[in-house]
Amino acid sequence: MANEVCFQNLHLKEPWTLSTYASTGGYDMLRKVLQTPVSPEDIINEVKKSALRGRGGAGFPTGLKWSFMPKGVGHPKYLLCNADEGEPGTCKDRDIMRYDPHRLIEGMAIAAYAIGANVGYIYIRGEFYEPWERVQNAIDEAYAAGFLGKNILGSDLSFDLYTHRGAGAYICGEETALIESLEGKKGQPRFKPPFPASYGLYGRPTTVNNVETLASVPDIIRHGGEWFLNLGKPNNGGTKLFSVTGHVNKPGNFEVPMGTPFRELLAMAGGVRDGRKLKAVIPGGSSTPMVPGEVMMEVNMDYDSISKAGSMLGAGSVIVMDETTCIVQAAERMARFYYDESCGQCTPCREGTGWLYRILRRIESGQGTEADLELLLNLGNNIEGRTICALGDAAVAPVASSIKHFRAEYEHHIKHGRCLVA
């Protein structure tokens, strides 16, 4: 597709090698930044102008986040890449690492220069062996070519980059839990404030960005923030990678401009499987609210449009459900996931996720009561907004939204003891 950013080299032979990346102008922007030179403030302002928002789920403006890093401090500052990618339905970042790791490395080196970081870590989900191997090989190539290490390309920038493999904990996708894990501690979120920009890894100023976010940086510097902004729409700059999974004929990752209509994205994925009717969509991964199919067909794929539809863009993890889906069973499976993945630090989440799962299991198995629906909603109200991190909110989102939009299915389960769909 024209105007691809993160996936533009995937059609090339062995795009993960330095020779292939360099043949497309790879590391030219790092040279430009260090040898022209371009000031860190100019880079941050260009990223602000691009309206690049965090691609890991939160959607926080990247340039603004970089500007929070304190200037002129005499101790180390860190740049962390969140490559844990644990959100169910998300499978895009691993493809950047697998097929174009040098784009990520160049983006991190430019970001390190902009925020004044000396050391970077790429925190990769432990199960991603091939992506980790490709990234590590790319880091070794970058060191050998002088793009990492001391006095990069003869400049004053010294930046060392390391990989760190996680152990499959969903909670370590939360930035402060990731930091705790990097420090060798149990992966549990920290209270905020203080925020990582002032007290992060080893108590030092730290910026955490997602893989797709950092991989977008070289092209923003190459073409300008205005160019990237115009690929998308105001407040939603650039292209976005969407992982379309579930009941579609051609599941996969698709890079499209922000604001692309959902119906076009669905068509790229081959439409709903076997020509069946679209029932519901989870647009941003399992932690975001469900949207009925007929509503979703009128929605554009950007942060603001999906928010108006009652959900969130999240990490761009589009889970499609056709008319054969039992919504109660789907909600039960997601509740089980969050019950398993709760770190147990906060009582509302530790206890509440278990209750959500057990009540949904009771309804799904034909033993629910009329009081269960209000009990589920009441539980959700007592979990949401009462935990250190957003996992509690994530556990509530699919349950509360499924009751809101598909209450008749729950009532049928309770009344008849079986599913409404065949």
Secondary structure, DSSP 8 states (H G I E B T S, - for coil): -TT-STTTTTTSSSTTSHHHHHHTTTTHHHHHHHHTT--HHHHHHHHHHHT-B-TTTT--BHHHHHHTS-SS-SS--EEEEEE---STT--SHHHHHHH-HHHHHHHHHHHHHHHT-SEEEEEE-TT-HHHHHHHHHHHHHHHHHTSSBSSGGGSS--BEEEEEE--S-GGGGSHHHHHHHHTTS------SSS-TTTS-GGGS-EEEEEHHHHHTHHHHHHH-HHHHHHHSBTTB-SEEEEEEEESBSS-EEEEEETTEEHHHHHHHTTSBGGG--EEEEETT-TTS--EEHHHHTT-EESHHHHHHTTS--TT-EEEEEETT--HHHHHHHHHHHHHHH--S-SHHHHHHHHHHHHHHHHHHTT---TTHHHHHHHHHHHHTT-SSSSHHHHHHHHHHHHHHHHHHHHHHHHHHSS-S--
